[in-house]
Amino acid sequence: MIEIRNYKHYDPALFCDDLKHIPYDILELEQTPNEAWLSFKDISLTAADKRAPMCWRKTSPLVNA
């Protein structure tokens, strides 16, 4: 099994709108670049999960060979 994004109901315009409304200025409050990266990654993936959630799919035995 692999974890993939489900784009069945994905709307790029809504995703872009979500990204426009993220308060990116909070990244400046982080103490280190690594903490800022983790915060950026978290808020970006939260927006992605809202529009294209993760799901599990079975893989073919040939894919794993």
C-alpha positions in Angstrom: 0.0 0.0 0.0 1.1 3.5 -0.7 -0.1 6.9 0.5 -1.1 9.3 -2.3 -3.0 12.5 -2.7 -6.6 12.3 -3.9 -7.2 15.0 -6.6 -10.7 13.8 -7.4 -12.3 17.1 -6.1 -9.2 19.3 -6.3 -9.8 22.8 -7.5 -6.6 24.7 -8.2 -8.3 28.1 -7.7 -9.5 27.2 -4.3 -6.1 25.9 -3.3 -4.4 29.1 -4.5 -7.0 31.1 -2.5 -6.2 29.1 0.6 -2.5 29.8 0.1 -3.1 33.5 -0.3 -4.8 33.6 3.1 -2.0 31.9 5.1 -0.4 34.3 7.5 3.2 33.7 6.3 4.5 36.5 8.6 4.3 34.0 11.5 7.4 32.3 10.0 9.5 35.3 11.0 8.7 34.5 14.6 10.6 31.2 14.5 14.0 31.1 16.1 15.9 29.1 13.4 15.5 28.5 9.7 14.7 24.8 10.4 11.8 25.8 12.6 10.6 28.2 10.0 10.8 25.5 7.4 8.8 23.0 9.6 6.2 25.7 10.2 6.0 26.5 6.5 5.7 22.8 5.6 3.0 22.2 8.2 0.8 25.1 7.1 1.3 24.4 3.4 0.5 20.7 3.8 -2.6 21.6 5.9 -3.9 23.7 3.0 -3.0 20.8 0.5 -4.8 18.3 2.8 -7.9 20.4 2.8 -8.2 20.4 -1.0 -6.5 17.1 -1.9 -6.5 14.8 1.1 -4.1 11.8 1.4 -5.5 8.3 0.9 -4.1 4.8 0.6 -4.0 2.7 -2.6 -3.0 -0.9 -3.1 0.0 -1.5 -5.3 0.5 -4.2 -7.8 3.0 -6.9 -7.0 4.8 -6.0 -10.2 5.4 -2.5 -8.9 7.2 -3.8 -5.9 9.4 -6.3 -7.9 
